Amino acid sequence: MAEEPRRREFGSFPKKPQKITPIATANGKSDEEFIRDYIKPSQEWTTWIHPLTQKIYSLEFLSSHELSKDDFRTCFGIIETTSGVDYKNSSVGWHPAMKRKEMKSPDLRYILVKDDSGAVHGFTSLMPTFENHEPVLYCYEVHLLPELQGSGLGKHLMNQLITIAENIPSTKKVMLTCFTSNLNGLKFYEKIGFTKDDFSPADRTLRGGKVVRPDYVILSRETAHRGLDGELRTIEDHDSDDIEI
Ligand SMILES: CC(C)(COP(=O)(O)OP(=O)(O)OC[C@H]1O[C@@H](n2cnc3c(N)ncnc32)[C@H](O)[C@@H]1OP(=O)(O)O)[C@@H](O)C(=O)NCCC(=O)NCCS
């Protein structure tokens, strides 16, 4: 992968911006300010009702350093449960220490999904950052335990990320990385308007003619204003395009 331009790969870290930018401003905000300025949540924002079981879950927004040890451990366990096999079968491999370090990245923020006993059943993590010199909102993780999969919650969480990206001035897109083996994940992202990003790694042809396909793809969805600011748009406004891998 070394010959590709710089991109966020599993287990790598973003560079800090050198000057005050809307991204640096966003990363300098407290959680309360971040919610107020970028999510602008309604009264119902913190509550999620499962459409089939009617079970009530709460959404909690917080920075990586605010995660309790128990919640951190649960989030790590959820990643291992839902995506451990994909990591282990990939060229990246599963490296718990590296993943834990990434999960504690200072500018990383979490939206936790908790049941009424306070146990975490899913989460997403996000970071305003620069990718290929462009301001983006990077989605590091989105993972739900099986009982919440297919409930519309994944889309609801991604909608929050899109709203955040729309509200941080100059942000061009929401970006993420997905293993090509995660066909359900790819279909989900396709359905909510993500397409293969221009910086996604291309196939490589070795000297002997063998074609090596990368085992992950970088996906993105542009903000409505493409970094120039503009009106808010929700996932429902998108027609889905096939993600070619
Ligand atoms: C991926 C994940 C976050 C999606 O969340 P979800 O709650 O299951 O998805 P939703 O119910 O919100 O689905 C949103 C839309 O995508 C569609 N969709 C979701 N998965 C799909 C699939 N496998 N095939 C086709 N469509 C799918 C839904 O039908 C829905 O469409 P609609 O808006 O027309 O109703 C969740 O399934 C999950 O945690 N999976 C395991 C972990 C994982 O793979 N994470 C991604 C790592 S990159």
The ligand as an SDF file (V2000), in Angstrom:
LIG
                    3D

 48 50  0  0  0  0  0  0  0  0999 V2000
  -23.7730   -1.5510    9.1290 C   0  0  0  0  0  0  0  0  0  0  0  0
  -24.7740   -1.1360   10.1830 C   0  0  0  0  0  0  0  0  0  0  0  0
  -24.1910   -0.0020   11.0330 C   0  0  0  0  0  0  0  0  0  0  0  0
  -26.0480   -0.6180    9.4660 C   0  0  0  0  0  0  0  0  0  0  0  0
  -26.9950   -0.2120   10.4180 O   0  0  0  0  0  0  0  0  0  0  0  0
  -28.4860   -0.8260   10.3580 P   0  0  0  0  0  0  0  0  0  0  0  0
  -29.2650   -0.2530   11.4670 O   0  0  0  0  0  0  0  0  0  0  0  0
  -28.3760   -2.3030   10.3010 O   0  0  0  0  0  0  0  0  0  0  0  0
  -29.0090   -0.2990    8.9520 O   0  0  0  0  0  0  0  0  0  0  0  0
  -30.3930    0.4640    8.7010 P   0  0  0  0  0  0  0  0  0  0  0  0
  -31.5000   -0.3940    9.2090 O   0  0  0  0  0  0  0  0  0  0  0  0
  -30.2900    1.8360    9.2540 O   0  0  0  0  0  0  0  0  0  0  0  0
  -30.4340    0.4960    7.1250 O   0  0  0  0  0  0  0  0  0  0  0  0
  -30.5060    1.7220    6.3840 C   0  0  0  0  0  0  0  0  0  0  0  0
  -30.9070    1.3920    4.9760 C   0  0  0  0  0  0  0  0  0  0  0  0
  -29.9130    0.5310    4.3960 O   0  0  0  0  0  0  0  0  0  0  0  0
  -30.5230   -0.6740    3.9570 C   0  0  0  0  0  0  0  0  0  0  0  0
  -29.6230   -1.7840    4.2540 N   0  0  0  0  0  0  0  0  0  0  0  0
  -28.9740   -2.0280    5.3880 C   0  0  0  0  0  0  0  0  0  0  0  0
  -28.2650   -3.1660    5.2900 N   0  0  0  0  0  0  0  0  0  0  0  0
  -28.5380   -3.6530    4.0560 C   0  0  0  0  0  0  0  0  0  0  0  0
  -28.1310   -4.8190    3.3510 C   0  0  0  0  0  0  0  0  0  0  0  0
  -27.3200   -5.7240    3.8900 N   0  0  0  0  0  0  0  0  0  0  0  0
  -28.5860   -5.0150    2.0830 N   0  0  0  0  0  0  0  0  0  0  0  0
  -29.4240   -4.1080    1.5100 C   0  0  0  0  0  0  0  0  0  0  0  0
  -29.8320   -2.9840    2.1370 N   0  0  0  0  0  0  0  0  0  0  0  0
  -29.4050   -2.7780    3.3930 C   0  0  0  0  0  0  0  0  0  0  0  0
  -31.8020   -0.8110    4.7650 C   0  0  0  0  0  0  0  0  0  0  0  0
  -32.7550   -1.6150    4.0990 O   0  0  0  0  0  0  0  0  0  0  0  0
  -32.2260    0.6130    4.9090 C   0  0  0  0  0  0  0  0  0  0  0  0
  -32.8920    1.0190    3.7390 O   0  0  0  0  0  0  0  0  0  0  0  0
  -34.2070    1.9690    3.8370 P   0  0  0  0  0  0  0  0  0  0  0  0
  -33.7140    3.2780    4.3690 O   0  0  0  0  0  0  0  0  0  0  0  0
  -34.7220    2.0320    2.4480 O   0  0  0  0  0  0  0  0  0  0  0  0
  -35.1250    1.2990    4.7920 O   0  0  0  0  0  0  0  0  0  0  0  0
  -25.1760   -2.3230   11.1090 C   0  0  0  0  0  0  0  0  0  0  0  0
  -25.8730   -3.3080   10.3690 O   0  0  0  0  0  0  0  0  0  0  0  0
  -23.9850   -2.9570   11.7910 C   0  0  0  0  0  0  0  0  0  0  0  0
  -23.6030   -2.5490   12.8750 O   0  0  0  0  0  0  0  0  0  0  0  0
  -23.3760   -3.9880   11.1530 N   0  0  0  0  0  0  0  0  0  0  0  0
  -22.2200   -4.6890   11.7340 C   0  0  0  0  0  0  0  0  0  0  0  0
  -21.0030   -3.7910   11.8680 C   0  0  0  0  0  0  0  0  0  0  0  0
  -20.5540   -3.2280   10.5430 C   0  0  0  0  0  0  0  0  0  0  0  0
  -20.4480   -3.9090    9.5330 O   0  0  0  0  0  0  0  0  0  0  0  0
  -20.2350   -1.9190   10.5640 N   0  0  0  0  0  0  0  0  0  0  0  0
  -19.7010   -1.2080    9.4170 C   0  0  0  0  0  0  0  0  0  0  0  0
  -18.2210   -1.3030    9.4420 C   0  0  0  0  0  0  0  0  0  0  0  0
  -17.4920   -0.4570    8.0580 S   0  0  0  0  0  0  0  0  0  0  0  0
  1  2  1  0
  2  3  1  0
  2  4  1  0
  2 36  1  0
  4  5  1  0
  5  6  1  0
  6  7  2  0
  6  8  1  0
  6  9  1  0
  9 10  1  0
 10 11  2  0
 10 12  1  0
 10 13  1  0
 13 14  1  0
 14 15  1  0
 15 16  1  0
 15 30  1  0
 16 17  1  0
 17 18  1  0
 17 28  1  0
 18 19  1  0
 18 27  1  0
 19 20  2  0
 20 21  1  0
 21 22  1  0
 21 27  2  0
 22 23  1  0
 22 24  2  0
 24 25  1  0
 25 26  2  0
 26 27  1  0
 28 29  1  0
 28 30  1  0
 30 31  1  0
 31 32  1  0
 32 33  2  0
 32 34  1  0
 32 35  1  0
 36 37  1  0
 36 38  1  0
 38 39  2  0
 38 40  1  0
 40 41  1  0
 41 42  1  0
 42 43  1  0
 43 44  2  0
 43 45  1  0
 45 46  1  0
 46 47  1  0
 47 48  1  0
M  END
$$$$
